[in-house]
Amino acid sequence: MRKFHLAMAALAVGLAGTMAQPAAAAGVKVTPLGLVKGEFCKFDRAMIFEDPNGTRILYDAGRTVAGTDDPRLGKIDVLLVSHMHGDHVGDKHQPKPNAGTCGKPTLSVKAAPNTNTVNIALARKATIVTGSEMRRFFGTKLNALGGDFKKSQLVRFGSSRKFGGVMITTVPAVHSNGVNPAFIGGELGKLLKAAGLAGYAGPPTGYVLRFTNGLVVYLSGDTGITAEQDSVVRRHYNAKLVVMNVGNVFTTEPTFVINELVKPNSVIVSHANEVATKGGKVIAGTKTDRFIKATKVPVHLPLSERTMEFDASGKCTSGC
């Protein structure tokens, strides 16, 4: 009998210890929405970030999200726009997912003057969050199309706001941010086009997101090297995962930013402006390949429709 009681006591202690262990925190899901399923193509920018609580954020819808009826979208709560260039805000887009090929995309649907971003926000009843003067541009577009101006929200550089439990902060990006006259329309749009000028929408934007599981993500947007990538993104916000635009011609040489300034635990490469993969594997000698080889931390490919999941430390726990 004494052995029985000892055994039961040991079992109780074991169960108590098991119950006392905290459940593993759920990860943040990242799903790229590119041109071709399973590949990383020239115009691929768009990514959906899903918080463990279900909040879904679409970053730079651009040309690869097939408009408001894209079946890959699902629920969208917030749209982020790094800057007003057509490949990020969406001047046109493919008619359906996987239209055309990675090297020869079909971008036959015109989204100007509304932009793909505005159309998606209206259809999904989502909020557009930007820095600088872009807020008024999008708010005016929404209002003119029967939407709510207030569904365009401003987060100024250095400030932050919570949306669905996710803290969104804007940080500087060094790049141009002209508004294509096609987005402006009317007589002013014609005059600007004739003069070879673009409208002004303030400086471009990078983002820092803090998710409810503790993961901090830096979205670089199109940018050059900035001091804030060290002082603000790394030292102040302590970003662990970076989505890094690596165009090299129109954006910065990225390896210095990752290796010496932000120093995250992992990176998702973006904006390579090339056919970067074939059969889901990186093509040798591409900019993407060179970036992966030169970077000191794991670099993950944003293969379209493949969902990756990241823990609070920025480590990929599945899908990479």
SERO-4910 file (N, C-alpha, C, O; in steps of 0.05 Angstrom, whole numbers):
BEGIN
 pado doro    nc1    nc2    nc3   cac1   cac2   cac3    cc1    cc2    cc3    oc1    oc2    oc3
  Met    A     17    -24      0      0      0      0     17     25      0     11     45    -14
  Arg    A     39     24     16     56     47     18     69     53    -10     71     76    -17
  Lys    A     76     32    -25     88     36    -52     67     48    -70     74     65    -87
  Phe    A     41     40    -66     20     51    -83     17     81    -79     15     96    -98
  His    A     17     89    -53     15    117    -47     38    133    -57     35    156    -67
  Leu    A     62    122    -55     86    135    -66     84    139    -96     92    160   -107
  Ala    A     75    118   -109     72    119   -138     52    140   -146     56    155   -165
  Met    A     29    141   -132      9    161   -138     19    189   -133     13    208   -148
  Ala    A     35    192   -111     46    219   -105     65    228   -127     65    251   -135
  Ala    A     81    209   -136    100    215   -158     86    223   -183     94    241   -197
  Leu    A     64    208   -189     48    214   -213     35    242   -211     35    257   -230
  Ala    A     25    249   -187     13    275   -183     33    297   -187     27    318   -199
  Val    A     58    293   -176     79    313   -179     86    316   -209     89    339   -218
  Gly    A     87    294   -223     94    295   -251     72    310   -267     79    326   -284
  Leu    A     47    304   -261     25    317   -275     25    347   -269     21    364   -287
  Ala    A     30    354   -244     31    382   -236     53    396   -251     49    419   -260
  Gly    A     76    383   -253     98    395   -267     92    400   -296     99    420   -308
  Thr    A     78    380   -308     70    382   -337     51    404   -341     53    420   -359
  Met    A     31    406   -323     11    427   -325     23    455   -320     13    475   -331
  Ala    A     44    456   -305     56    482   -298     72    493   -321     77    517   -323
  Gln    A     80    475   -340     96    484   -363     78    501   -381     57    492   -389
  Pro    A     87    525   -389     71    542   -406     69    530   -434     89    519   -444
  Ala    A     46    533   -447     43    524   -475     61    541   -493     65    565   -488
  Ala    A     72    528   -513     89    543   -532     73    565   -545     51    561   -554
  Ala    A     85    589   -546     71    612   -558     67    607   -588     85    597   -602
  Ala    A     44    614   -597     38    611   -626     55    630   -642     64    651   -632
  Gly    A     61    622   -667     78    638   -684     63    657   -701     39    656   -703
  Val    A     78    676   -713     67    694   -733     70    681   -760     92    672   -768
  Lys    A     48    680   -775     48    668   -802     53    689   -823     42    711   -822
  Val    A     71    683   -842     77    701   -864     72    686   -890     84    665   -896
  Thr    A     54    697   -906     47    684   -932     51    704   -955     36    723   -958
  Pro    A     72    699   -971     76    716   -995     54    711  -1016     45    688  -1020
  Leu    A     45    732  -1029     25    730  -1051     39    740  -1076     37    763  -1084
  Gly    A     53    722  -1090     69    729  -1113     54    723  -1139     31    717  -1140
  Leu    A     70    724  -1161     59    719  -1187     53    690  -1193     32    683  -1204
  Val    A     71    672  -1185     69    644  -1192     72    627  -1166     91    631  -1151
  Lys    A     53    609  -1161     54    593  -1137     81    577  -1135     89    564  -1154
  Gly    A     93    579  -1112    118    565  -1107    143    577  -1118    164    565  -1116
  Glu    A    141    602  -1129    164    615  -1140    168    643  -1128    150    654  -1116
  Phe    A    192    654  -1133    198    682  -1125    205    697  -1151    226    692  -1163
  Cys    A    186    714  -1159    188    727  -1185    194    757  -1184    196    769  -1163
  Lys    A    197    768  -1207    206    796  -1210    190    816  -1195    202    833  -1181
  Phe    A    164    815  -1196    147    836  -1184    137    829  -1157    120    843  -1146
  Asp    A    146    807  -1145    136    798  -1119    143    817  -1097    167    822  -1091
  Arg    A    123    828  -1084    126    846  -1062    107    838  -1039    114    839  -1015
  Ala    A     82    831  -1046     60    828  -1026     65    805  -1007     73    783  -1015
  Met    A     59    810   -981     60    790   -961     38    795   -941     31    818   -934
  Ile    A     26    773   -931      6    775   -909     19    765   -884     30    744   -883
  Phe    A     17    782   -863     27    775   -836      2    769   -819    -16    786   -817
  Glu    A      1    746   -807    -22    738   -790    -12    734   -761      3    716   -755
  Asp    A    -23    751   -743    -17    749   -715    -30    724   -703    -50    715   -714
  Pro    A    -19    713   -682    -33    691   -669    -62    696   -661    -77    677   -659
  Asn    A    -69    721   -657    -97    727   -650   -115    730   -675   -139    735   -672
  Gly    A   -104    726   -699   -120    727   -723   -119    752   -739   -129    753   -761
  Thr    A   -107    774   -728   -104    799   -743    -87    794   -767    -65    783   -765
  Arg    A    -96    804   -791    -82    799   -816    -75    825   -829    -92    843   -833
  Ile    A    -49    828   -836    -38    852   -846    -26    847   -874     -9    829   -877
  Leu    A    -35    862   -894    -24    859   -921     -4    882   -926    -11    905   -924
  Tyr    A     20    874   -933     42    893   -938     48    895   -967     53    875   -981
  Asp    A     46    920   -978     52    926  -1006     39    907  -1026     51    889  -1037
  Ala    A     12    911  -1029     -3    894  -1047      8    893  -1075      8    872  -1088
  Gly    A     17    916  -1085     30    917  -1111     15    906  -1134    -10    909  -1136
  Arg    A     29    892  -1152     18    882  -1177     11    852  -1176     -2    842  -1195
  Thr    A     19    838  -1155     15    809  -1156    -11    800  -1142    -20    778  -1148
  Val    A    -22    816  -1124    -48    810  -1114    -69    815  -1136    -70    837  -1147
  Ala    A    -85    794  -1143   -103    796  -1166   -128    811  -1159   -150    800  -1161
  Gly    A   -126    835  -1150   -148    852  -1144   -165    843  -1120   -155    828  -1103
  Thr    A   -189    854  -1119   -205    850  -1095   -215    822  -1092   -222    813  -1070
  Asp    A   -217    807  -1114   -228    780  -1114   -207    758  -1112   -213    735  -1115
  Asp    A   -182    766  -1107   -161    746  -1105   -168    727  -1082   -170    735  -1059
  Pro    A   -172    701  -1088   -181    682  -1068   -160    677  -1046   -166    666  -1025
  Arg    A   -135    686  -1050   -114    682  -1031   -115    703  -1008   -102    699   -988
  Leu    A   -131    724  -1012   -131    746   -992   -144    738   -966   -132    741   -944
  Gly    A   -168    727   -967   -182    722   -942   -188    748   -927   -190    769   -940
  Lys    A   -191    746   -901   -196    770   -885   -171    787   -884   -149    778   -878
  Ile    A   -174    813   -889   -152    832   -886   -161    855   -868   -182    867   -872
  Asp    A   -146    860   -847   -153    881   -828   -138    907   -833   -149    928   -830
  Val    A   -113    905   -842    -96    928   -846    -80    925   -871    -71    903   -877
  Leu    A    -77    946   -887    -58    947   -909    -36    967   -903    -42    989   -894
  Leu    A    -11    959   -907     12    977   -905     23    983   -932     24    966   -950
  Val    A     31   1008   -936     42   1017   -962     69   1031   -956     70   1051   -941
  Ser    A     91   1020   -967    117   1032   -961    120   1058   -977    131   1078   -966
  His    A    110   1059  -1002    112   1084  -1017     94   1081  -1042     82   1060  -1047
  Met    A     93   1103  -1058     72   1106  -1078     80   1095  -1105     64   1097  -1124
  His    A    103   1083  -1109    110   1072  -1135     91   1049  -1143     82   1034  -1126
  Gly    A     86   1047  -1169     65   1029  -1179     69   1000  -1171     50    985  -1167
  Asp    A     95    991  -1169    100    963  -1163     94    957  -1133     95    934  -1125
  His    A     89    977  -1117     83    973  -1089     54    980  -1082     41    965  -1068
  Val    A     44   1002  -1092     17   1010  -1086     -3    996  -1105    -26    992  -1098
  Gly    A      7    988  -1129    -10    974  -1148    -23    991  -1169    -45   1000  -1166
  Asp    A     -8    997  -1191    -19   1012  -1213    -34    994  -1233    -51   1003  -1248
  Lys    A    -27    968  -1232    -40    947  -1248    -36    920  -1234    -20    919  -1215
  His    A    -49    900  -1243    -45    874  -1229    -53    851  -1248    -66    855  -1268
  Gln    A    -46    827  -1240    -53    804  -1255    -83    798  -1252    -95    804  -1231
  Pro    A    -96    787  -1273   -125    783  -1271   -133    760  -1252   -156    760  -1242
  Lys    A   -115    742  -1248   -120    720  -1229    -93    709  -1220    -73    713  -1234
  Pro    A    -92    695  -1197    -66    684  -1189    -54    666  -1210    -69    650  -1223
  Asn    A    -28    667  -1213    -13    650  -1231    -19    655  -1261    -16    637  -1277
  Ala    A    -28    679  -1267    -31    687  -1295     -4    693  -1307     12    709  -1296
  Gly    A      3    681  -1329     29    685  -1341     50    668  -1327     44    649  -1312
  Thr    A     75    675  -1331     97    661  -1320    114    680  -1303    111    704  -1304
  Cys    A    133    668  -1289    151    684  -1272    166    705  -1289    171    727  -1280
  Gly    A    175    696  -1313    190    714  -1330    173    732  -1348    182    753  -1356
  Lys    A    148    723  -1353    130    738  -1370    103    741  -1356     84    727  -1364
  Pro    A    101    758  -1337     76    761  -1322     54    774  -1338     60    790  -1356
  Thr    A     30    767  -1333      6    779  -1345     -5    799  -1325    -17    792  -1305
  Leu    A     -1    825  -1331    -11    846  -1313    -30    864  -1329    -25    887  -1335
  Ser    A    -53    852  -1336    -71    864  -1355    -93    881  -1343   -107    895  -1357
  Val    A    -96    881  -1316   -118    896  -1304   -107    923  -1293    -89    924  -1277
  Lys    A   -118    944  -1303   -110    971  -1295   -123    978  -1268   -147    975  -1265
  Ala    A   -107    987  -1249   -117    995  -1223   -117   1025  -1219   -130   1035  -1200
  Ala    A   -103   1040  -1236   -103   1069  -1234   -129   1080  -1244   -141   1068  -1262
  Pro    A   -140   1102  -1234   -127   1119  -1214   -131   1110  -1185   -121   1123  -1166
  Asn    A   -147   1089  -1180   -153   1082  -1152   -130   1070  -1137   -126   1077  -1114
  Thr    A   -114   1053  -1150    -93   1036  -1139   -105   1010  -1129   -128   1009  -1120
  Asn    A    -89    989  -1132    -97    963  -1122   -102    963  -1092   -120    950  -1081
  Thr    A    -86    979  -1078    -88    982  -1049   -115    993  -1040   -128    981  -1023
  Val    A   -124   1014  -1053   -149   1027  -1046   -172   1008  -1052   -191   1005  -1036
  Asn    A   -171    995  -1075   -193    976  -1083   -195    954  -1063   -218    946  -1055
  Ile    A   -173    943  -1054   -174    921  -1034   -184    931  -1007   -200    917   -994
  Ala    A   -175    954   -999   -184    965   -974   -214    969   -973   -227    963   -953
  Leu    A   -225    979   -995   -254    983   -997   -269    956   -996   -288    953   -981
  Ala    A   -260    937  -1012   -274    912  -1013   -272    896   -988   -291    882   -980
  Arg    A   -249    898   -974   -245    882   -949   -251    897   -924   -249    887   -902
  Lys    A   -260    923   -927   -266    940   -904   -242    942   -885   -245    940   -861
  Ala    A   -219    945   -897   -194    945   -882   -184    974   -879   -193    992   -893
  Thr    A   -165    978   -861   -153   1004   -856   -126   1005   -869   -110    987   -867
  Ile    A   -121   1027   -883    -94   1032   -895    -78   1048   -874    -87   1069   -865
  Val    A    -54   1039   -868    -37   1052   -848    -11   1060   -862      3   1043   -874
  Thr    A     -5   1086   -861     19   1096   -874     32   1117   -856     21   1126   -836
  Gly    A     56   1126   -864     69   1149   -852     67   1172   -871     59   1169   -894
  Ser    A     74   1196   -863     76   1221   -879     49   1228   -891     28   1221   -881
  Glu    A     51   1242   -914     27   1253   -926     11   1233   -943    -10   1240   -954
  Met    A     20   1209   -944      5   1188   -959    -23   1184   -947    -41   1176   -961
  Arg    A    -25   1189   -921    -51   1185   -908    -74   1200   -921    -95   1189   -926
  Arg    A    -69   1226   -928    -90   1242   -940    -96   1233   -968   -119   1234   -977
  Phe    A    -75   1225   -983    -80   1214  -1010    -99   1191  -1009   -118   1190  -1024
  Phe    A    -93   1171   -992   -110   1148   -991   -138   1154   -980   -158   1143   -989
  Gly    A   -139   1171   -959   -164   1178   -948   -183   1192   -968   -207   1186   -969
  Thr    A   -171   1209   -984   -187   1223  -1005   -197   1203  -1026   -220   1205  -1035
  Lys    A   -180   1184  -1034   -188   1164  -1053   -212   1147  -1041   -232   1143  -1055
  Leu    A   -209   1138  -1017   -230   1122  -1004   -256   1138  -1003   -277   1127  -1010
  Asn    A   -255   1163   -995   -278   1180   -993   -292   1184  -1020   -317   1183  -1021
  Ala    A   -276   1188  -1041   -287   1193  -1067   -301   1168  -1078   -319   1170  -1095
  Leu    A   -293   1145  -1068   -305   1120  -1078   -327   1109  -1060   -336   1086  -1062
  Gly    A   -336   1126  -1041   -358   1118  -1023   -349   1106   -997   -365   1096   -982
  Gly    A   -323   1106   -993   -312   1094   -968   -309   1116   -946   -319   1138   -949
  Asp    A   -295   1109   -925   -292   1126   -902   -263   1137   -902   -244   1121   -900
  Phe    A   -261   1163   -902   -234   1176   -901   -218   1166   -877   -194   1163   -879
  Lys    A   -232   1161   -855   -218   1153   -830   -207   1124   -832   -192   1116   -814
  Lys    A   -213   1110   -853   -201   1084   -857   -173   1086   -868   -159   1065   -873
  Ser    A   -163   1110   -872   -135   1115   -877   -123   1129   -853   -131   1151   -845
  Gln    A   -104   1115   -840    -94   1124   -814    -64   1130   -816    -49   1117   -830
  Leu    A    -56   1150   -801    -28   1159   -801    -14   1150   -776    -24   1152   -753
  Val    A     10   1139   -779     28   1134   -757     54   1148   -764     70   1140   -781
  Arg    A     59   1170   -750     82   1187   -757    108   1173   -748    108   1155   -731
  Phe    A    130   1181   -760    156   1169   -754    162   1171   -724    160   1193   -712
  Gly    A    168   1149   -712    174   1148   -684    151   1143   -666    154   1137   -642
  Ser    A    127   1147   -677    103   1141   -660     93   1113   -666    105   1099   -683
  Ser    A     72   1104   -653     62   1077   -658     32   1077   -650     22   1093   -634
  Arg    A     18   1057   -663    -10   1053   -656    -15   1023   -658     -2   1009   -673
  Lys    A    -35   1014   -642    -43    986   -643    -67    982   -661    -86    997   -660
  Phe    A    -65    962   -677    -87    953   -694    -91    923   -689    -73    907   -696
  Gly    A   -114    916   -678   -119    888   -673    -98    874   -655    -92    851   -658
  Gly    A    -87    890   -636    -67    879   -618    -38    881   -629    -19    876   -614
  Val    A    -34    887   -654     -8    890   -666      1    919   -665    -12    936   -675
  Met    A     25    923   -653     36    950   -652     50    957   -678     67    942   -687
  Ile    A     42    979   -691     53    987   -716     68   1014   -712     56   1033   -703
  Thr    A     93   1014   -720    110   1038   -718    122   1043   -746    128   1025   -760
  Thr    A    124   1069   -753    137   1075   -778    165   1086   -773    170   1099   -753
  Val    A    184   1079   -791    211   1087   -789    220   1098   -816    208   1091   -836
  Pro    A    240   1115   -817    248   1127   -843    258   1107   -863    271   1087   -856
  Ala    A    252   1112   -888    264   1098   -911    276   1120   -929    264   1141   -932
  Val    A    298   1114   -941    311   1134   -959    306   1125   -988    319   1106   -998
  His    A    287   1139  -1001    279   1131  -1028    262   1154  -1039    255   1172  -1024
  Ser    A    255   1153  -1064    236   1172  -1075    207   1163  -1070    202   1140  -1064
  Asn    A    188   1182  -1072    160   1175  -1066    141   1192  -1082    120   1201  -1071
  Gly    A    147   1196  -1107    129   1212  -1123    103   1197  -1130    103   1172  -1133
  Val    A     81   1212  -1132     56   1201  -1140     52   1203  -1170     52   1225  -1181
  Asn    A     50   1181  -1183     46   1180  -1212     22   1197  -1220      1   1194  -1208
  Pro    A     25   1214  -1240      2   1230  -1249    -23   1213  -1255    -46   1223  -1254
  Ala    A    -19   1188  -1263    -42   1171  -1269    -59   1166  -1244    -83   1161  -1247
  Phe    A    -47   1168  -1220    -63   1165  -1195    -77   1191  -1188    -96   1190  -1173
  Ile    A    -68   1213  -1199    -80   1239  -1193   -104   1246  -1211   -125   1254  -1201
  Gly    A   -100   1241  -1237   -121   1246  -1256   -129   1275  -1260   -116   1292  -1248
  Gly    A   -149   1280  -1276   -159   1307  -1281   -138   1324  -1294   -118   1315  -1305
  Glu    A   -144   1350  -1293   -126   1370  -1306    -99   1371  -1293    -78   1373  -1307
  Leu    A    -98   1369  -1266    -73   1369  -1252    -55   1346  -1261    -31   1349  -1265
  Gly    A    -67   1322  -1263    -53   1299  -1271    -41   1302  -1299    -18   1294  -1304
  Lys    A    -56   1314  -1317    -47   1319  -1345    -24   1339  -1345     -4   1335  -1359
  Leu    A    -26   1360  -1329     -4   1380  -1328     21   1368  -1317     43   1373  -1327
  Leu    A     19   1352  -1296     43   1339  -1284     56   1320  -1303     80   1319  -1306
  Lys    A     39   1305  -1317     50   1286  -1337     64   1300  -1359     86   1292  -1368
  Ala    A     53   1322  -1369     65   1338  -1390     91   1350  -1382    110   1352  -1398
  Ala    A     93   1357  -1356    118   1369  -1346    138   1348  -1337    161   1355  -1330
  Gly    A    131   1323  -1338    149   1302  -1328    153   1302  -1298    174   1294  -1289
  Leu    A    132   1310  -1284    134   1312  -1255    115   1293  -1241     96   1282  -1254
  Ala    A    120   1288  -1216    102   1271  -1200     91   1288  -1176    103   1308  -1169
  Gly    A     69   1279  -1165     58   1292  -1142     75   1286  -1117     92   1268  -1117
  Tyr    A     69   1300  -1095     85   1297  -1071     67   1283  -1050     45   1291  -1045
  Ala    A     78   1262  -1038     63   1248  -1017     80   1244   -992     75   1226   -976
  Gly    A    100   1262   -988    117   1259   -965    137   1237   -968    138   1225   -989
  Pro    A    154   1233   -948    175   1212   -951    164   1184   -950    142   1180   -940
  Pro    A    179   1165   -961    171   1137   -960    173   1126   -932    183   1140   -914
  Thr    A    164   1102   -928    160   1091   -901    172   1063   -899    168   1046   -916
  Gly    A    186   1058   -877    192   1031   -868    174   1026   -844    163   1045   -832
  Tyr    A    171   1001   -836    153    994   -814    167    976   -794    184    960   -801
  Val    A    160    979   -769    167    960   -748    141    950   -736    125    966   -726
  Leu    A    137    923   -736    113    911   -725    120    895   -700    139    879   -701
  Arg    A    105    898   -679    108    881   -655     82    865   -652     61    876   -647
  Phe    A     85    838   -655     62    821   -654     57    811   -625     74    815   -608
  Thr    A     34    799   -621     26    793   -594     43    770   -582     42    766   -558
  Asn    A     57    755   -598     75    734   -587    102    745   -581    120    730   -572
  Gly    A    106    772   -585    132    784   -578    150    788   -602    170    802   -599
  Leu    A    144    777   -625    161    780   -648    161    808   -659    140    820   -662
  Val    A    185    819   -664    188    846   -676    199    843   -704    220    831   -708
  Val    A    185    854   -723    192    852   -751    197    879   -763    182    898   -759
  Tyr    A    219    881   -778    225    906   -793    219    901   -822    230    883   -835
  Leu    A    202    918   -834    196    918   -862    211    942   -875    204    965   -870
  Ser    A    231    936   -891    249    957   -900    236    976   -920    244    999   -921
  Gly    A    217    966   -936    209    982   -959    232    986   -978    253    973   -974
  Asp    A    230   1003   -998    252   1010  -1015    269   1031  -1000    259   1052   -994
  Thr    A    294   1025   -994    310   1043   -979    339   1041   -984    349   1020   -993
  Gly    A    354   1062   -979    383   1060   -977    391   1055   -949    374   1049   -931
  Ile    A    417   1056   -944    427   1053   -917    420   1077   -900    425   1100   -909
  Thr    A    409   1073   -876    403   1095   -858    414   1089   -831    417   1066   -822
  Ala    A    421   1110   -817    431   1107   -789    410   1095   -771    417   1081   -752
  Glu    A    385   1100   -777    363   1089   -760    362   1059   -761    351   1046   -742
  Gln    A    372   1046   -781    372   1017   -782    388   1005   -759    383    983   -750
  Asp    A    408   1020   -750    423   1012   -726    411   1023   -701    405   1008   -683
  Ser    A    408   1049   -700    400   1062   -675    371   1057   -667    365   1054   -643
  Val    A    353   1056   -687    325   1054   -681    315   1025   -684    304   1013   -666
  Val    A    320   1014   -708    309    987   -714    322    966   -696    308    949   -685
  Arg    A    348    967   -693    362    946   -677    362    953   -648    352    938   -631
  Arg    A    374    976   -641    379    982   -613    354    990   -597    351    983   -574
  His    A    335   1004   -610    311   1012   -596    289    991   -598    278    983   -577
  Tyr    A    283    982   -622    261    963   -625    269    934   -624    253    916   -619
  Asn    A    295    928   -628    306    901   -626    292    882   -645    283    861   -637
  Ala    A    291    890   -671    278    873   -691    292    847   -695    317    846   -696
  Lys    A    277    825   -695    289    798   -698    285    786   -726    300    768   -733
  Leu    A    265    796   -740    260    786   -768    259    810   -786    246    831   -779
  Val    A    271    809   -809    271    831   -828    261    821   -855    268    800   -865
  Val    A    243    837   -867    236    834   -895    253    855   -910    247    878   -908
  Met    A    273    845   -925    293    863   -937    290    865   -967    292    845   -981
  Asn    A    285    889   -977    284    894  -1006    313    895  -1016    329    910  -1006
  Val    A    318    879  -1037    346    876  -1046    350    883  -1075    367    871  -1088
  Gly    A    335    902  -1086    337    908  -1114    364    916  -1123    372    911  -1146
  Asn    A    380    929  -1106    408    938  -1112    409    961  -1131    426    979  -1127
  Val    A    393    962  -1152    394    985  -1171    377   1007  -1160    386   1030  -1159
  Phe    A    353   1001  -1151    334   1022  -1142    333   1023  -1111    321   1041  -1100
  Thr    A    346   1004  -1098    347   1004  -1069    376    999  -1061    394    996  -1078
  Thr    A    381    996  -1035    408    994  -1025    421    967  -1030    407    947  -1034
  Glu    A    447    966  -1028    461    941  -1026    455    930   -998    463    943   -978
  Pro    A    442    907   -996    429    900   -971    445    885   -950    438    885   -926
  Thr    A    467    873   -958    481    856   -939    493    872   -915    493    862   -893
  Phe    A    502    896   -920    513    913   -899    491    919   -879    495    920   -854
  Val    A    467    925   -889    444    932   -871    438    908   -852    434    912   -829
  Ile    A    439    884   -863    432    861   -847    456    853   -829    452    849   -805
  Asn    A    479    851   -840    502    840   -825    513    860   -804    523    851   -783
  Glu    A    512    886   -810    525    905   -793    507    924   -778    515    936   -757
  Leu    A    483    928   -788    465    948   -775    442    935   -760    441    938   -735
  Val    A    424    922   -773    400    911   -759    407    886   -744    398    882   -721
  Lys    A    424    868   -756    433    843   -743    409    827   -732    409    821   -708
  Pro    A    390    820   -749    367    804   -739    375    775   -737    398    767   -742
  Asn    A    356    758   -729    361    729   -728    354    715   -754    364    693   -759
  Ser    A    337    728   -770    332    716   -797    320    738   -815    311    759   -806
  Val    A    320    731   -841    312    751   -861    294    737   -882    298    713   -888
  Ile    A    273    751   -891    258    743   -915    267    763   -937    264    787   -934
  Val    A    277    752   -959    286    769   -981    262    778   -997    242    763   -999
  Ser    A    263    802  -1008    240    812  -1024    251    831  -1045    274    840  -1044
  His    A    233    838  -1064    239    859  -1084    266    854  -1098    283    873  -1099
  Ala    A    271    830  -1108    296    824  -1121    296    833  -1150    317    835  -1163
  Asn    A    272    839  -1162    270    848  -1189    283    829  -1209    298    837  -1227
  Glu    A    278    803  -1205    289    783  -1222    273    757  -1219    257    754  -1200
  Val    A    276    740  -1238    266    712  -1235    286    698  -1217    308    690  -1226
  Ala    A    280    696  -1191    299    687  -1172    299    657  -1167    319    646  -1158
  Thr    A    278    643  -1174    276    614  -1169    265    599  -1193    253    611  -1211
  Lys    A    271    574  -1193    259    556  -1213    253    530  -1198    271    518  -1185
  Gly    A    228    522  -1199    220    498  -1183    223    503  -1153    227    484  -1138
  Gly    A    221    528  -1145    223    534  -1116    251    535  -1105    255    539  -1081
  Lys    A    271    532  -1122    299    533  -1114    312    557  -1126    307    565  -1149
  Val    A    329    570  -1110    342    595  -1119    361    589  -1143    374    568  -1143
  Ile    A    361    606  -1162    377    603  -1186    405    614  -1180    408    636  -1171
  Ala    A    425    597  -1186    453    605  -1180    461    630  -1196    454    633  -1219
  Gly    A    475    647  -1182    485    672  -1195    466    695  -1194    474    717  -1203
  Thr    A    442    691  -1185    423    714  -1183    430    732  -1160    446    725  -1143
  Lys    A    418    756  -1160    422    774  -1137    412    761  -1111    425    764  -1090
  Thr    A    391    746  -1113    380    732  -1090    400    712  -1080    405    710  -1055
  Asp    A    412    697  -1098    433    677  -1090    457    690  -1077    467    680  -1057
  Arg    A    466    712  -1088    489    726  -1077    483    738  -1049    500    737  -1032
  Phe    A    458    748  -1046    450    759  -1020    450    737   -999    460    740   -977
  Ile    A    438    714  -1006    437    691   -987    465    683   -978    470    678   -955
  Lys    A    483    681   -997    510    672   -991    526    692   -975    544    685   -960
  Ala    A    520    718   -978    535    739   -964    524    746   -937    536    761   -922
  Thr    A    500    736   -931    486    743   -906    493    723   -884    494    699   -888
  Lys    A    497    734   -860    507    718   -837    485    702   -823    490    684   -807
  Val    A    460    709   -828    437    696   -815    420    682   -836    423    687   -859
  Pro    A    403    663   -827    386    649   -847    369    668   -863    356    687   -853
  Val    A    369    664   -890    352    679   -908    331    661   -920    337    639   -930
  His    A    306    669   -918    284    652   -927    272    664   -953    268    688   -955
  Leu    A    265    646   -972    254    655   -997    224    659   -994    210    642   -981
  Pro    A    213    681  -1005    184    685  -1004    170    671  -1027    159    684  -1045
  Leu    A    169    645  -1026    156    630  -1047    126    634  -1045    114    630  -1024
  Ser    A    114    642  -1067     86    650  -1067     68    628  -1057     69    605  -1065
  Glu    A     51    636  -1038     30    619  -1025     41    598  -1006     26    583   -994
  Arg    A     67    599  -1001     78    581   -980     80    596   -954     94    617   -952
  Thr    A     65    587   -934     64    601   -908     87    592   -891     92    569   -886
  Met    A    102    613   -881    123    608   -861    113    617   -834     95    634   -832
  Glu    A    124    606   -813    116    614   -786    141    620   -769    161    605   -770
  Phe    A    140    642   -754    163    651   -738    156    655   -709    134    664   -702
  Asp    A    174    646   -692    170    650   -663    180    677   -654    188    693   -671
  Ala    A    179    683   -629    186    710   -618    214    717   -623    221    741   -625
  Ser    A    232    698   -627    260    703   -631    267    709   -660    289    715   -667
  Gly    A    247    706   -678    252    709   -707    260    683   -720    267    683   -744
  Lys    A    260    661   -706    267    635   -718    243    624   -733    221    624   -723
  Cys    A    248    614   -757    227    601   -772    222    573   -761    241    557   -759
  Thr    A    197    568   -753    190    542   -741    176    523   -760    174    499   -754
  Ser    A    166    534   -783    154    516   -803    152    532   -829    151    556   -830
  Gly    A    152    516   -851    147    528   -877    171    540   -891    169    550   -914
  Cys    A    195    539   -879    219    551   -891    237    530   -902    258    536   -914
***
